[in-house]
Amino acid sequence: PRAEGELFYHELLGAEVVTVDGTSVGRVREVYDMDPAHLLEVKGEGKIHLIPFTEQVIRGVDREARRIVIDPPEGLLEL
């Protein structure tokens, strides 16, 4: 059994990623187990983003809706 708030990588794959204002970023293609934070590889329209899976960036994960809400720091989505 998983602990409260715990997620399994496979639950994130294919999830839609949107910003807090509702802008679509793309869908999770891969999860990388890195230090100091895991990274989500998100593919959007012709672009691939690496999004840190941290409390500072991730604002919510809805398992049932398969949706992740992020509040990216300035410039992150332009890399």
C-alpha positions in Angstrom: 0.0 0.0 0.0 1.2 3.5 -0.7 1.6 6.2 1.9 -0.6 9.3 1.9 0.3 11.6 -1.0 2.6 8.9 -2.5 2.6 8.5 -6.3 3.9 5.7 -8.5 5.7 6.8 -11.7 3.3 4.9 -13.9 0.5 7.1 -12.6 2.2 10.1 -14.0 2.9 8.8 -17.5 0.5 10.2 -20.0 -0.9 12.8 -17.6 -1.7 16.2 -19.0 0.4 19.1 -17.6 -1.1 22.5 -17.3 0.0 25.8 -15.7 -2.0 27.4 -12.8 -3.7 29.6 -15.4 -4.8 26.6 -17.4 -2.3 26.8 -20.3 -1.5 23.3 -21.6 2.2 22.4 -21.5 1.9 18.8 -22.8 1.8 15.2 -21.6 4.3 13.4 -19.4 6.4 11.0 -21.5 8.9 9.9 -18.9 9.9 10.3 -15.2 13.6 10.5 -14.4 14.7 9.6 -10.9 17.3 12.3 -10.3 18.9 14.1 -7.4 17.9 16.5 -5.9 14.5 16.1 -7.6 12.7 13.8 -10.0 12.2 15.3 -13.5 9.1 15.0 -15.6 9.7 14.9 -19.4 6.7 16.6 -20.9 6.1 16.8 -24.6 4.0 19.7 -25.9 3.5 21.1 -29.3 6.9 20.5 -30.9 8.7 21.0 -27.6 10.0 18.8 -24.8 10.3 20.3 -21.3 12.0 18.9 -18.2 9.9 19.9 -15.2 11.3 19.4 -11.7 8.8 17.4 -9.5 9.2 19.7 -6.5 6.8 21.4 -4.1 7.9 24.7 -5.6 6.8 23.8 -9.1 4.0 21.2 -8.7 0.8 22.7 -7.4 -1.4 19.6 -7.7 -1.8 16.1 -9.0 -5.2 14.7 -9.8 -4.8 11.0 -10.3 -8.3 10.4 -11.5 -8.3 13.2 -14.1 -4.7 12.4 -15.0 -3.8 16.1 -14.7 -0.8 17.8 -13.1 -0.9 21.6 -12.3 2.4 23.4 -12.3 3.6 26.9 -11.4 6.9 27.1 -13.3 9.5 29.7 -12.4 10.1 32.3 -15.0 11.9 31.0 -18.1 11.5 27.3 -17.3 9.2 26.6 -20.2 11.3 28.7 -22.6 14.4 26.4 -22.2 
